[in-house]
Amino acid sequence: MNARSATLRKASWIALVGNSILALLKIIVGLASGSLAVLSDGIDSATDVLIAGMTLIAARISVKPGDREHPYGHGRIETVATAVIAFIVFFAGAQVLFNAVGRIVAGEPGTMPSMMAFWVTIASIAGKLALAWSQFYYGRKSGSAMLIANGKNMRGDVATSGAVLIGLGLTYITGIPVLDKVLAALVALWILKNAVEIFMEANTELMDGTKDSSPYKDLFEAIEKVPSAGNPHRVRIRRIGSMLVVDLDIEVEPTMSVREAHEIAVEVENSIKDSLPDIYDVIVH
């Protein structure tokens, strides 16, 4: 197991254990206290448990070397996993929204949530902050978009738990139980928003796009170190997991032999690999 795989698995285990504890706690307290908002928050945490399990599987697959069927390796599984995370989060949000709106429309008589719901929500905010920080930390350390997406999801969970806390406070102050259901619907909308944002980021990578322009700057600086390589054009970078694949054209003196032109192409390739440590392959035409 290489260092990156170990980092991915460590982060995934932290998320799995932490979210399992929070999900179980919030679902039990949500049912016992009569708070639909806390129960909805618990269901959202339960989806995070599924996500953590999926990232563990993806971490194991992503480090496999390339083979005949997958010549570029298996790193793209992280992007696929990120897209699946988005669908799971979206489904959880939709379920919570339909449940909350259905109860509001049906005019179900509400009950005042107990103070237990208030305290468990405070604990949830603290726990989610710690979990989000761990996912961002290990995601940046390993260059994993999958972990960063999970961190964004958990950061969104902090906001939803904060909204639940505010809503519970308003419910206690006003004595209007229906506010708990209204808040659950608002929490669901926030969950759906996070799901769409995570999917759009994954979709960019699945379509071989990139929102990060910094590798292009480093790439052109690397090419400039090879004086004989002129007019770099048709430069394309695509990401496969944490690695980059570069494809570009250069121009050389027309009087050069094929051997000399090839040597310049090799110089360009080596210069790029020295400047960008996350390079998987460079194709120079």
Secondary structure by P-SEA (a helix, b strand, c coil): ccaaaaaaaaaaaaaaaaaaaaaaaaaaaaaaaccaaaaaaaaaaaaaaaaaaaaaaaaaaaaccccccccccccaaaaaaaaaaaaaaaaaaaaaaaaaaaaaaaccccccccaaaaaaaaaaaaaaaaaaaaaaaaaaaaccaaaaaaaaaaaaaaaaaaaaaaaaaaaaaacccaaaaaaaaaaaaaaaaaaaaaaaaaaaaaacccccaaaaaaaaaaaaacccccccccbbbbbcccbbbbbbcccccccccaaaaaaaaaaaaaaaaaacccccccccc
